[in-house]
Amino acid sequence: MNTGPVSYFLEHYRKPDDYLYLLLDGLAECAPEHPLSVPSLIQSLGEAAVTRVLRPDLAHTPDVCPALVQMARPGESPALRHLQWSAERASQDPGYHKRYVCGWLLSPQPLEVIASHIAVRCHTTASADGRPTPWFEPLRLELLCATAASEISWLLCPIRFWLSSLSWGVHTAVRGTDTPVEVVMPASARQAQQWAPLINSLLGTWQHLLRRPVGFAPWRWTGDSVLPPQAALHALRLVRNAHASGLRDQRDIIALCLHQVFIHPLLPQHPEIQALIAKAGSGALDLQSHFASHYSDALWKRTFTDLPRAKDYS
């Protein structure tokens, strides 16, 4: 198994005084017998190498809280098998509802300091409704990078680098600062965190539909990656625009967004679609059911030709 991005990350970003950590989501699926399960890692690395990140909403049930795993001390090389197992599971994670591997972290600080920091930052990144957020989840971290680009490096400190999977199947190394500072999240970042579960559902359905035959779909993604580049950012923009148009029901929002990424990104500009959105926003129409029962491929083709050319998904 090629460790690929993880090996590159260690070779180019790790300093001699850095620990290497692996963060695993306790709410994601992982069979107990899997070598990357918490019991297996405790057995192979020792109990002192694994601690729980007591996220505020789940601190009373530590067994389902994220596990922070010390894969190597400063000056040590991690076991190749652990790199292989984590890289392999990360490559499989897009097929799951929730990603198990949240990232590989570099920091000169010890295990308990990093675990505490991740938990405290759940309050810093609270969503628009004031709820602490599991910002360490790959999708949420990706949304933070898109909506709080100036704050993300301060947010990570004392984590020097965080290697995370992105929505379209590649990896990115997010840099942290060396100096701690109080961080205030922009309103747009808090709103994105509130929409994260909806965006996750949209991305999951989008990916699922790409594996199935569909009818007229001129904007269907046909590239090599599981989703188009910047998929999460596109999804965020589409959800934001759907919300601004008056839609509140999640089914309506997902239905509109999916038709935009398969039929035409500018679909809401069409007068007939605008009328349907207005009805759905008032609760007088189920957008998903209406599209399924009233729109044939011929009607979608006519709608498509009425719209101007679009450059991207959002």
Backbone torsions as a table, in degrees:
resi	resn	phi	psi	omega
1	MET	NA	127.6	-179.6
2	ASN	-78.7	124.5	179.7
3	THR	-81.0	-10.6	169.5
4	GLY	38.9	-112.0	-174.7
5	PRO	-58.3	-31.9	-178.5
6	VAL	-68.6	-44.2	178.2
7	SER	-63.1	-42.4	177.5
8	TYR	-61.5	-42.4	179.0
9	PHE	-57.5	-47.6	-178.7
10	LEU	-67.3	-40.5	-177.0
11	GLU	-67.1	-36.0	-171.6
12	HIS	-102.8	-17.8	-173.4
13	TYR	-119.5	-21.4	-174.8
14	ARG	-80.2	135.0	175.2
15	LYS	-101.0	162.0	-176.7
16	PRO	-58.6	-28.8	-177.3
17	ASP	-93.5	10.0	-178.5
18	ASP	-88.3	135.4	161.9
19	TYR	-78.4	155.9	169.9
20	LEU	-112.8	123.3	179.6
21	TYR	-117.5	153.1	173.1
22	LEU	-122.7	128.9	179.9
23	LEU	-107.1	125.8	-176.9
24	LEU	-120.8	137.9	-177.2
25	ASP	-85.5	117.4	-178.7
26	GLY	-68.4	-14.3	179.7
27	LEU	-92.0	-7.2	-179.7
28	ALA	-87.8	161.5	-179.4
29	GLU	-73.6	133.3	170.8
30	CYS	-162.4	116.7	-178.1
31	ALA	-63.0	141.6	-178.1
32	PRO	-57.1	-30.0	-178.1
33	GLU	-82.7	-7.5	179.1
34	HIS	-67.1	139.0	-178.0
35	PRO	-63.2	-14.5	179.6
36	LEU	-100.2	4.5	175.7
37	SER	-70.3	157.5	-178.8
38	VAL	-60.2	-46.0	177.4
39	PRO	-59.2	-39.9	179.8
40	SER	-66.2	-40.3	-179.6
41	LEU	-68.9	-36.3	176.0
42	ILE	-63.0	-38.7	-180.0
43	GLN	-68.7	-38.9	-175.2
44	SER	-86.3	-30.8	-176.1
45	LEU	-108.5	-17.9	-177.3
46	GLY	101.9	149.5	-176.3
47	GLU	-63.1	-31.3	-178.0
48	ALA	-70.6	-13.9	-177.3
49	ALA	-90.8	-1.3	-176.9
50	VAL	-130.7	130.2	174.8
51	THR	-139.1	159.5	179.9
52	ARG	-94.8	140.8	172.6
53	VAL	-90.3	109.0	-173.4
54	LEU	-81.4	78.0	178.9
55	ARG	-59.9	140.2	-169.2
56	PRO	-54.4	-36.7	-176.3
57	ASP	-80.1	-13.0	-177.0
58	LEU	-128.4	13.8	-176.5
59	ALA	-59.8	-25.4	-179.6
60	HIS	-77.2	-10.8	177.1
61	THR	-129.9	74.4	-173.1
62	PRO	-59.4	-25.3	-177.7
63	ASP	-65.6	-19.4	177.8
64	VAL	-106.8	3.4	175.0
65	CYS	-75.8	160.2	178.3
66	PRO	-58.9	150.6	176.4
67	ALA	-108.0	126.4	174.9
68	LEU	-100.4	122.8	-172.2
69	VAL	-115.2	126.0	176.0
70	GLN	-84.4	107.8	-177.6
71	MET	-87.8	-23.7	179.0
72	ALA	-162.5	142.3	174.1
73	ARG	-84.0	168.5	175.1
74	PRO	-55.5	133.4	179.8
75	GLY	84.7	-10.6	178.6
76	GLU	-96.0	152.6	170.7
77	SER	-98.9	136.3	178.5
78	PRO	-68.4	153.9	176.6
79	ALA	-63.7	132.2	-177.3
80	LEU	-58.6	-35.7	-177.8
81	ARG	-64.7	-35.0	179.2
82	HIS	-70.4	-37.4	174.9
83	LEU	-63.9	-41.9	-179.6
84	GLN	-64.7	-46.4	-178.5
85	TRP	-63.4	-42.5	-177.9
86	SER	-70.2	-39.8	178.8
87	ALA	-65.5	-41.3	179.8
88	GLU	-64.5	-45.0	-179.5
89	ARG	-65.9	-39.2	178.6
90	ALA	-61.4	-36.9	179.9
91	SER	-70.1	-24.6	179.1
92	GLN	-88.7	-18.1	-172.3
93	ASP	-58.3	-33.4	178.9
94	PRO	-57.7	-19.7	177.9
95	GLY	-82.6	-6.7	179.6
96	TYR	-101.4	158.0	177.3
97	HIS	-65.8	-35.5	-178.9
98	LYS	-131.1	134.3	-179.3
99	ARG	-75.3	136.1	179.7
100	TYR	-83.4	-44.2	-180.0
101	VAL	-86.0	113.0	-179.9
102	CYS	-90.0	-17.3	176.6
103	GLY	149.8	168.0	175.4
104	TRP	-111.1	131.2	-171.0
105	LEU	-120.3	142.2	174.5
106	LEU	-117.8	129.9	177.8
107	SER	-163.0	147.7	174.4
108	PRO	-80.6	-5.8	-178.0
109	GLN	-86.1	149.1	-177.0
110	PRO	-71.4	170.3	-172.4
111	LEU	-52.8	-52.2	-174.4
112	GLU	-65.7	-33.4	178.6
113	VAL	-65.0	-44.2	-179.1
114	ILE	-68.7	-40.4	179.1
115	ALA	-61.9	-43.6	179.0
116	SER	-64.6	-41.5	-179.8
117	HIS	-60.8	-45.8	-179.5
118	ILE	-60.8	-40.8	-179.6
119	ALA	-67.1	-43.6	-179.2
120	VAL	-63.1	-38.1	-178.0
121	ARG	-68.1	-12.3	174.0
122	CYS	-62.9	-28.8	175.4
123	HIS	-78.6	-39.2	-179.4
124	THR	-60.0	-37.1	-175.9
125	THR	-97.8	21.3	-179.1
126	ALA	-48.6	142.4	-177.6
127	SER	-73.0	178.8	-175.9
128	ALA	-61.8	-24.4	178.8
129	ASP	-90.4	7.1	174.9
130	GLY	88.2	0.3	-178.3
131	ARG	-81.5	136.1	173.9
132	PRO	-58.3	144.4	-175.6
133	THR	-120.6	145.3	173.2
134	PRO	-77.4	71.0	-171.9
135	TRP	-61.8	-17.3	-177.2
136	PHE	-76.8	-13.2	176.4
137	GLU	-62.4	139.7	-174.4
138	PRO	-52.2	-43.8	-179.7
139	LEU	-65.6	-44.0	-179.7
140	ARG	-64.2	-39.2	177.8
141	LEU	-66.0	-38.4	176.7
142	GLU	-62.8	-40.5	178.1
143	LEU	-67.2	-36.2	176.8
144	LEU	-64.9	-40.4	178.4
145	CYS	-62.7	-30.9	-179.0
146	ALA	-82.3	-29.8	-172.9
147	THR	-111.4	-10.5	179.6
148	ALA	-139.2	50.8	-175.1
149	ALA	-59.5	-33.3	-178.9
150	SER	-80.4	-18.9	-175.6
151	GLU	-101.7	-19.2	-169.6
152	ILE	-62.5	-37.4	-178.7
153	SER	-67.4	-34.9	176.3
154	TRP	-71.2	-34.1	-179.9
155	LEU	-62.5	-37.9	-175.9
156	LEU	-74.4	-34.5	-175.8
157	CYS	-46.9	125.7	19.0
158	PRO	-97.9	21.4	173.4
159	ILE	-80.6	121.0	-175.9
160	ARG	-76.3	-43.1	177.3
161	PHE	-144.7	146.1	179.5
162	TRP	-130.6	116.0	176.7
163	LEU	-92.1	119.9	-174.5
164	SER	-130.7	150.2	175.8
165	SER	-81.9	142.3	179.0
166	LEU	-103.0	167.4	-170.4
167	SER	-63.9	-21.3	-178.8
168	TRP	-106.0	13.5	168.4
169	GLY	100.2	2.1	176.1
170	VAL	-102.2	-179.9	-179.1
171	HIS	-120.5	155.9	174.7
172	THR	-139.3	145.6	176.3
173	ALA	-101.4	115.4	-179.5
174	VAL	-95.6	129.2	-174.6
175	ARG	-91.6	138.2	172.9
176	GLY	-107.0	160.7	178.2
177	THR	-88.3	169.1	177.9
178	ASP	-95.2	-11.0	-175.8
179	THR	-114.3	121.2	179.5
180	PRO	-68.9	146.1	178.6
181	VAL	-153.5	152.3	177.7
182	GLU	-73.0	131.5	-175.5
183	VAL	-110.7	135.1	172.8
184	VAL	-117.9	119.5	-176.9
185	MET	-76.9	138.3	175.2
186	PRO	-62.9	154.6	179.0
187	ALA	-59.1	-36.4	-179.7
188	SER	-64.4	-34.5	178.5
189	ALA	-69.7	-40.9	178.4
190	ARG	-65.2	-37.9	178.1
191	GLN	-66.9	-39.9	178.2
192	ALA	-62.6	-37.5	177.9
193	GLN	-66.1	-35.0	177.8
194	GLN	-68.1	-34.4	-179.7
195	TRP	-84.8	-4.9	-173.6
196	ALA	-53.1	-44.9	178.3
197	PRO	-61.7	-38.8	177.4
198	LEU	-65.3	-43.3	178.5
199	ILE	-63.7	-38.6	177.9
200	ASN	-62.0	-42.3	177.8
201	SER	-64.5	-41.6	178.8
202	LEU	-62.2	-46.3	-179.5
203	LEU	-64.6	-40.1	179.6
204	GLY	-64.6	-43.5	179.0
205	THR	-67.7	-40.8	176.7
206	TRP	-56.2	-49.1	-179.6
207	GLN	-64.0	-40.8	179.8
208	HIS	-62.3	-43.6	-178.1
209	LEU	-68.1	-26.2	177.6
210	LEU	-68.0	-18.1	178.8
211	ARG	-91.5	-0.7	-177.0
212	ARG	-120.0	152.5	174.7
213	PRO	-70.7	138.3	177.3
214	VAL	-130.1	170.2	180.0
215	GLY	-79.5	-134.9	-179.1
216	PHE	-62.2	115.6	-176.0
217	ALA	-150.8	71.2	-176.3
218	PRO	-64.4	-21.4	-179.6
219	TRP	-101.8	13.5	177.2
220	ARG	-60.0	131.5	179.6
221	TRP	-69.8	129.1	-178.7
222	THR	-125.5	15.7	-179.7
223	GLY	-77.6	-176.7	-176.5
224	ASP	-78.7	-25.4	-177.5
225	SER	-82.2	162.1	-175.9
226	VAL	-63.7	-29.9	175.8
227	LEU	-143.6	164.2	178.9
228	PRO	-66.0	153.8	176.1
229	PRO	-52.6	142.5	-178.9
230	GLN	64.8	30.5	-176.1
231	ALA	-57.4	-43.2	-178.8
232	ALA	-65.5	-38.3	178.3
233	LEU	-66.6	-42.2	175.5
234	HIS	-59.4	-45.0	-179.2
235	ALA	-62.1	-41.8	178.3
236	LEU	-60.2	-46.5	-179.6
237	ARG	-63.5	-41.6	-179.5
238	LEU	-65.6	-42.4	178.0
239	VAL	-64.5	-44.0	179.2
240	ARG	-59.8	-43.8	-179.9
241	ASN	-67.9	-38.3	178.2
242	ALA	-64.3	-40.0	178.0
243	HIS	-65.3	-40.8	179.3
244	ALA	-65.8	-27.0	179.4
245	SER	-78.6	-5.9	177.1
246	GLY	110.0	-3.6	-179.9
247	LEU	-76.7	138.9	178.8
248	ARG	-128.7	-30.8	179.3
249	ASP	-70.1	129.3	-175.5
250	GLN	-62.7	-35.8	178.5
251	ARG	-63.2	-41.3	178.5
252	ASP	-64.4	-43.7	-179.2
253	ILE	-62.8	-47.6	-179.8
254	ILE	-63.8	-40.4	179.5
255	ALA	-60.5	-46.2	-179.8
256	LEU	-64.3	-47.6	-177.9
257	CYS	-61.7	-41.0	-179.9
258	LEU	-65.5	-39.1	177.5
259	HIS	-68.2	-29.0	176.3
260	GLN	-68.4	-38.3	-177.8
261	VAL	-84.5	-10.1	176.4
262	PHE	-108.9	-36.1	-176.8
263	ILE	-98.7	-59.4	-178.1
264	HIS	-168.2	127.6	-179.9
265	PRO	-60.2	-26.5	-177.4
266	LEU	-96.2	20.7	-178.0
267	LEU	-51.2	-41.4	-179.0
268	PRO	-65.1	-9.9	177.9
269	GLN	-81.1	-14.3	-178.6
270	HIS	-74.1	131.2	-177.3
271	PRO	-55.0	-40.4	-179.7
272	GLU	-67.7	-39.1	178.9
273	ILE	-69.8	-37.4	176.9
274	GLN	-58.9	-41.8	178.8
275	ALA	-64.3	-39.5	178.7
276	LEU	-67.6	-39.4	177.9
277	ILE	-61.9	-41.9	179.4
278	ALA	-62.7	-41.7	178.2
279	LYS	-65.6	-43.0	179.3
280	ALA	-64.2	-39.1	179.7
281	GLY	-63.4	-30.4	178.8
282	SER	-86.7	-3.4	-179.9
283	GLY	86.5	8.4	-176.9
284	ALA	-90.2	-2.6	-175.4
285	LEU	-153.6	140.1	173.6
286	ASP	-93.9	106.5	-172.8
287	LEU	-60.9	-43.7	-177.9
288	GLN	-61.5	-47.9	-179.3
289	SER	-65.6	-38.3	-179.1
290	HIS	-65.2	-44.7	177.8
291	PHE	-59.4	-43.4	-176.6
292	ALA	-67.0	-35.8	-173.4
293	SER	-95.3	-21.1	-173.2
294	HIS	-114.6	-14.4	-175.2
295	TYR	-111.0	110.8	174.0
296	SER	-86.8	171.5	176.3
297	ASP	-59.8	-36.8	-179.7
298	ALA	-63.6	-41.0	180.0
299	LEU	-70.2	-36.8	176.5
300	TRP	-64.8	-38.3	178.3
301	LYS	-62.9	-41.3	179.2
302	ARG	-64.7	-42.9	178.3
303	THR	-62.0	-43.7	179.6
304	PHE	-58.5	-45.7	-177.0
305	THR	-70.3	-19.7	178.3
306	ASP	-77.6	-14.5	-173.5
307	LEU	-97.7	151.4	177.4
308	PRO	-71.0	166.9	-179.3
309	ARG	-70.1	138.7	177.5
310	ALA	-109.1	151.9	-178.1
311	LYS	-97.5	-26.2	-176.7
312	ASP	-155.7	-179.0	-175.1
313	TYR	-71.9	-20.4	180.0
314	SER	-150.0	NA	NA
